[in-house]
Amino acid sequence: MRKAIQEPTRRSWPNLVLVAVASSLLLPAVTFALCLTYTGDAWSSLGDALVILPGSVLAPFVLFCLVQGTAAQIRYGQGWASLPIH
């Protein structure tokens, strides 16, 4: 996602959308898998996963904030790393 945000190419936007959709669906999918593992009831597990689905819309925004913070830290570190040491 960091590359998709920082690179000025057009082809990175589909990658950004793909990562955003995948991050939105990851939380309900993991919830479904864990509930199914514990209970063994697919319908009950699906109901639990569907309850989380509306809140998972915020996952791309959280991921975006994490990526922006990480990119800022990387730029900061690169600035210090490029200084000549004598």
N, C-alpha and C positions, 0 to 999 in steps of 0.2 A: 504494500500500500504506500510505503514511503516513496518508492520509485515512481509510482503512478502519480503521486501528488507533485513531486519535485521536477520530474522530467517534462520538458515543454512539448513533447510529441503528442500527436492525436491518438495514437494507438494505446496509450496508457489509460484513457478513460474507460474503455471496456474492462480492463483489468481492475480498475478501481470499483466499478459497479459489481463485478464478479466477487471481489473480496467482501464488499458490503453485504451482498445477498447471502454469501456463505456464512458470514459472521452472524447474520440475523437468524439463520436456520440452524446454526450449530447448537445453541442453547436448548431449543425444544427437542432436537434430535437426541442430544445427550440425556436429557431428562426422560424422554421416552425409553431409551435403551436401559437406563438405570432402573426405572420403575418396572419395566418388563422383566429385568433380571431378578429384581427382588420379589415381585408379586406373581409373575407368570401369567397375568391377565392382560391381554393386549388392549382391550377396550378401556379398561381402567387407566392403563398407562397412557393411552392416546388422549384420554380426557385430561390427565395431569399435564401432558405436553401442550395441549391446546390452551390451557389456562395461562401458560407462560408465553405463548405466541405473541400477544399484543405488546407485552413489555420488551420482547426481543427486538422490536423495531429500533430501540435505542442503542443496540449493540454497535452498529456502524459509527454512531456519533462518539461513543466511548472509545472505540478503536481509533477513530480519526484523532481524537485528543491525545491518545497515547502515542500515536505516530508523530504528531506534530511536536510533542515534547521530546521524543527520542531524537528526531531530526535536529532539533535545536541543540541538544546535548552533543550530537555528533559533529555539527558545525563548530561548536565551541571547542571541542577537543581537537578538531583538525586545525583550527587557528593556532592553538598552543603547540601542537605537534609540528607545525611548519616553521616555527621560530628557530633561527640558527643558534646552536649552543656552542660557545667557545670555551 
